Amino acid sequence: MKPENITDIDWNLLKQKYPNQEQELVEKLATHYPVQYLIGNVEFLNTTINVDERALIPRFETELFVEKVIEKIKIMNLDNPSILDLGTGSGCISIALKKNIACEVTGVDISLNAITLAKENAEQNNVSLIFKQKNMLTISYEGFDIIVSNPPYVSEIEPVGPETKYEPQNALFAPNQGLYFYEKIIEKIGKLTKKPKLVAFEIGMTQKEAIKNLAQKYLSNCNIYGEKDLTNRDRYIFITFE
C-alpha cells in the first residue's frame, strides 16, 4: 500500500527499482528516509543528479538559484567566466552551470564523499569540471570571475524536517545563527586584490538583512540585492562590484 507522503510517480519508480519489496519500502519510508535516496537520483535543471547519503538532496530553491545565476551571467555579457562553487555537494550547481552556458567551473567541498559523488555526476552528465576536496574557507578565491555558494546555513537551534537526519549534518548546520559561512566567505572576498564580477548566495529565508549587513561591513563599492523564490520567500543574495 502506497504511503501517503509520496507521489504516485515516485511510488511506481520505487516498485520498479525494488520489486517484491513493498513492505520494506513502506517501513523505510515510515522512518522519514528520503524517497530521493531510495530512487537514487533527482532531475535538476535538465540534468540527472545521482543522490545518496554522501551529499544533500538538491532542492527546487537551488534549481531556481542556478537559473538566476545563468540569467545574470548572460545579462552581464560574461564570456566563458571562471566560476568557483563553494560547498559543491552532489555537484548539481557546477554541473548545471556547465551544461547551460560556456564556463569553467571549480567545485569545492570539505567532504571526500561529496567530491566523489560530484565527480560521478559530472562523468554521468558528460561535463568536464574541476572538483577539489578543500575547506571552502581556506582555498584561494583569486582569479575567479564568479563565486557561487549554497553553504550550510541552518541555525543549530532551528527545527528541521525529520528526513534531514539522513543527510550529512555538516552540510546543513552552521554556527552564529546559520551565518558563519556567509561572514567568512564575504570577509575573504573583501581581502581579494581583484574582486569577482558576481557573488551569488542561496540563503535561509530569514537571513537577507543579516547577510546584506555583512556585505556592507566587509565589502566596498558594491551593489547588494536580494531576490525571492517561487513561494515569495527571500532566498538569494547577489553582489556585484562597481
Buried (B, 14 or more C-beta within 10 A) or exposed (E): EBBEEBEEEBBEBBBEEBEEEBEEBBEBBEEBBBBBBBBEBBEBBEBEBBBBBBBBBBBEBBBBBBEBBBEBBEEBEBEEBBBBBBBBBBBBBBBBBBBBBEBBBBBBBBBEBBBBBBBBBBEBBEBEBBBEBBEBBEBEBEEBBBBBBBBBBBBEEEEEEEBBEBBBEEBBBBEEBBBBBBBBBBBBBBEBEEBBBBBBBBBBEEBBEBBBEBBEEBBEEBEBEBBEBEEEBBBBBBBBBE
